[in-house]
Amino acid sequence: MGGAQQQAAQEAARFVAKVNQIILIPLIALLMGLAFLVFLYGAAEYIMNGDDEGARETGRKHMFWGIIGLVVMVSAYAIIQIAAATFGLNQTLDCATNPNAGGCANIFRVQ
């Protein structure tokens, strides 16, 4: 690989790492939190309305969709981790989740 190609590949890797750090990982965490809140709301709705079958059914639906949302977000996170491992961005993702880890001091420095 020539110098320009190697530099372009490094630039692309830095760009993908920044997108993961700034957008994807926080967005996945936010959506996982929302899915968990939907699940908890459904569980509360199910428990609080023990005598009303219609409200209990609505609670079941909320719990079901909350679990589906959690599964989708965990799958998205797993796909990001697999893609990062495939393209050699593991250290970047590790540093995105724990910036104080060893070797992370200059990894996100924009040059």
N, C-alpha and C positions, 0 to 999 in steps of 0.2 A: 504494500500500500504506500502510495506516495505521500509526501509531506502535506500537500493540500488536502488529499483525501483523508488522511489521518486527523488533520485539524478539523475538517468538516464533521467527521464521525464523533470527535470529542465534543464539538459544539452541539451536535444533535443530542448527545448523551446528557450534557449539562442542561439543555432545554427541557428534555423529558423529565429529568430529575427535579427541575424547578416547578414544572407543571404538577408533578406528583406532590411535591412538598407544599406548594401554595394552594392548589385547587383540589386535587383528587382526594388526598388523604383526609383533609378537614371536611370535605363534602360527604365522604363516606361515613365519617364519624357522626356528623350532624344527622344524616338520614338514618343511621342506625339508632341514634337517640330518639328520633321521631317515631320510628317503627316500634321501639320499646314502649314509648309513651302510649301509642295506639293500643298495644297489647295490654298495658296496665289499665287503660281506660275501659277496654272491653271486659277485662277481668272484674273490675269494680262494678261495671254495669251489670254483669252476669250475677255477681254476688248480691248487690243491693236490690235487684228486682227478682228475687226468688219466687214470687207469686205470679208474676206477669210473664207468660210464655213468650209473647212478642218481644218484650224488652230483653229477655234472656237470649233469644235468637239473635237479636242485634248485637248483644255482647259477645256471643260466639263468633259472629262474623268479624267484629273488630279484633278479637284475639287471633282469628285465623289470618286476617290480612296483616296484622302486626308480625306474626311469625313468618309469613311469606316475605314481608319487607326485610326482616332480619336475615333470612336465608339469602335473599338477593344481594344485600349489602356485604355479607360475609363472602359470598361468591365473587363479587366485584373486587374485594380486597385480595382474595386468593389469586384472581387473574392478574392483578397488578403485581403481586409478589412473583408469580411465575414469569411474567413478562420481564420483570426486573432481573430475575436470575438468568433468563435467556440472553438478555442484552448486556449483562454485566453491571447492573446498577444496584446490586445488593447493598453495598456500603452506603450509597447515597440514600436509599430508603431507610436503612438503619439509623443514619444520622438525622433524617427528617423526623423520625419518631423519638430519638434521644440525642439532641444536639450536643450534650455534654460528654458523650462517649469518646473513647480514645480514637484519634485519627480524624476527628470531625471538625477540628479548629478552622481549617481553610476550605472545606469541601463546598460550601455554598457561597464562597466569595466570587463575585462577578468580576471578570477580568476585562 
